[in-house]
Amino acid sequence: MKNTIVLLVGLFLIFSLPNCKRDGAQKSLSEENTISVLCSPGLYKVTSEWASEFCSLNPGVNIKVVNVTGSKAVENMEYSSKLGFVMGENDLVMQGESSWKVVVGRDVIVPVYNSENPFKDLIKQKGISPEVFAAMIKDPGMKNWGTILDNGQNIPAALYLIDDPSVNSGVARLVDAGQVEISGTRVKDGRELIASVQNDRYSIGICRMTSLFDAGESGKMEGIGILPIDRNGNGKVDYMEDIYDDLGVLSRGVQIGKYPRAMSSNIYSVSDSKPTNRLEVEFLKWVLTYGQEVLINNGYNDLVYNERLAKVSMLEGYEIQESTSDNY
């Protein structure tokens, strides 16, 4: 996904987006140079960085970021048509046919294993079902490769987790266990988790997908494999489930629904209706292109290229209403 950032220049040329570094970048935004953007608490840092960088590239533009709960964000948007950024379906509580949303990124959680595991061929063949994963999470005594692969080899499988609420909630959703306490060794970040799994060939780790890009050059996961999820629990990784050997294929699988939805959350931009304010639209187009780098730097997944292309094209088709007030 990081490699696709270089394609954004072409994307901007295709759609003739204003280059924020050109002398005339602010001209089209000068009449509507202040907007407010709402966000759920977990996205305050990302939204603030988006706003700060966009404003630094467009002198004279001001974006106010307001940190609110999901329900409060909806209440504010209903009366002021402000943009908002929310995480996942729990935050996406907007109701009514007039509500508008667009996916701008994702938070994807993945289970990983040491690629030197002696059972690696069987791991790729069978994967792990949500039911077995649940048994392993809920009962520390079941945390062994005999349980995972049903191969009679009761070798302990050490579990490493990033100390991150999104990891906990993703695993809990997958195993349908509510706010279950997950027993395992907590590490501070993705780098430490990858190193721990690399140093323990019988271990399993749970981390954000973006952590895997630091495991080797060009997205190659040195010493790391992604543990396949046997979604239908039939004891094997079916052809339609086989998306785990390549990060690009996995990213596409997340987009089209082949990856368990419980392990990923969409990041949405929302409003009570489709944006028609010029500055809001230009900000959103920037978030969907150059702003994707901010997502990556904060541990989230950017959109694949064709998604960005479609969403920017959609925004290009919106009719812009010129504003003469200071409501923003």
Sequence and secondary structure as in RCSB ss.txt:
>XXXX:A:sequence
MKNTIVLLVGLFLIFSLPNCKRDGAQKSLSEENTISVLCSPGLYKVTSEWASEFCSLNPGVNIKVVNVTGSKAVE
NMEYSSKLGFVMGENDLVMQGESSWKVVVGRDVIVPVYNSENPFKDLIKQKGISPEVFAAMIKDPGMKNWGTILD
NGQNIPAALYLIDDPSVNSGVARLVDAGQVEISGTRVKDGRELIASVQNDRYSIGICRMTSLFDAGESGKMEGIG
ILPIDRNGNGKVDYMEDIYDDLGVLSRGVQIGKYPRAMSSNIYSVSDSKPTNRLEVEFLKWVLTYGQEVLINNGY
NDLVYNERLAKVSMLEGYEIQESTSDNY
>XXXX:A:secstr
 GGGGGGHHHHHHHHT   TTSTTTTGGGGGG EEEEEE GGGHHHHHHHHHHHHHHSTT EEEEEE  HHHHHH
HHHHH  EEEEEHHHH    STT EEEEEEEEEEEEEEETT TTHHHHHHH B HHHHHHHHH GGG BHHHHH 
SS   B  EEEES HHHHHHHHHHHT SS    SEEESSHHHHHHHHHT TT EEEEEGGGGGGSSGGG  TTEE
E  B TT SSS  GGG   S HHHHHHHHHHT S GGGEEEEEEEESS    HHHHHHHHHHTTTTHHHHHHTT 
B   HHHHHHHHHHHHTS      S   
